Amino acid sequence: SIIDYGELEAGQTSLQDFKVNITNLGNTDFNLTAEGYGIIDGDGLAMDCVKGDIPLMYEKYANEDGKNYNDMINLTDLPVQINNITLPQRTNDTTYKNDRNYTYWKMGIPSGTSGICNGYATFTAVST
């Protein structure tokens, strides 16, 4: 999935949550971790921009929608388990139930940053 925060200026924070769907299509229960990088893994960036960069602490996520940006969890460059997201194995291939969950994302833009920005948020399923 692509998280498109839209057009934000330096000093702004995205107002709405960007919902990312996580679905277990397999036959094993799993927990979920998240981590991020701008250019290469471990660079400490959430995004690489035409002018300036966005450090990881400006990209935030939560396991429930509607949270205030300052109350959300900072993305890091190490895999961190997302609390309260354990997805059980699929038991019915015709409908989604507990095997689907969501994360909610927001971005802040530091001063001195402009232009198109790109980065990566990586999810990893960890068997329970």
N, C-alpha and C positions, 0 to 999 in steps of 0.2 A: 504494500500500500504506500501511497505517497501522502505525506502530511503537507498540505499546502497552506501555509499561514497567511497567504495573501500579501498585500503590500502594506508593510509597516515601516515607519520612520524611526530613526534613532530616538531613544527615550520612550518609545511606545511598547505596550504589551498587548498581545492578542487578547481580544475581549471574549471570544467564544471558545468553547472547548472543541478540539478536533478529535473526533471519536475514531479509534482504531479497533477493528474487530479481530479477536483472536478466537479461532475455532479449532478444537481437537477433532481431527478426522481419522485418528488412529485408534489403536486398541489398547493403549496404556494411559493411565492417569498421569498428568504432569503439572508441575508448577512452572512459572514463567519468570525469566530474568530479562532485564533490559540494560543496554549500554549504548554509548554513542561515540561518534567521532566526526571530524570535519573533512579531513583529507585522508589520513591514515590512522589506523587503530592506535590509540594511546596518545594522540596529539593534544588532548585536553580541550578540543573544540567541539561545539555543537554544529557549527557551520563555518565554511570558508566563503568569504564574500568578495565581490569585486574590489571593495575598499574596506579594509579591516576584517576582523573575524569575530565570531560570536562564541565566547567561552561556554563550556558545558553547563555551568550553573544558570544560564539564561533559558535553557530548554527544560521544561518541567512536565511531570505527568502525575496522574492520580488514578485510583481504581474506582472513582465515582465522579459523576459529572457535577458541574456547578461549583467546584471548589475555587476559592480565591487563589490567584497566581502565587501569592506569598505563602500559602498553605500547602502548595503542591511539592512533590519530591523532585529534587534536582537530578537530572540525568548525569551519569558518571561515565568514566571510561573503563570501568570494571563491571562485570555482570552482577547486578543486584536483584535479588528476588523481589518481585512485585507482591506486596502483601495482599492477602485475600483473593488471589487469582490461582486457584487450583482447578484444572479442567479435567473432569472424569472422561474415561474412554467413551466412545460412541456406542450407544445401545440401540439406536433407531436411525436408519439411514434415510427416513422420509421426513424427519423433522429435527430441529435443533432445540435443545433444552439447556441443561447444565453444561453441555460440552461447548458452549459459546459464552464468551465474556468480552469485556471491552476495557480499553485504557483511554484516558482523556488527556490531551496534550495542549500546552500553551507555550508561547515563545515571547521573550523580552528582547529588545534590541538595544545594545549599549551605544553610547555616543561614539562618534567616529566611524560608524558602520554604514555602508550604503551599497546599492547595486544588488544584483542577483546573488543569492546565497544558497549554498547546497551543503547538505550533511547527511549523516546516516544514523538511524536508530535501529539497533539490532535486537531482536527477540530470540531467546533460546528456550526451548522446552527442556525441562529437567525432570526426568522420571521420578515419581514419588515412591 
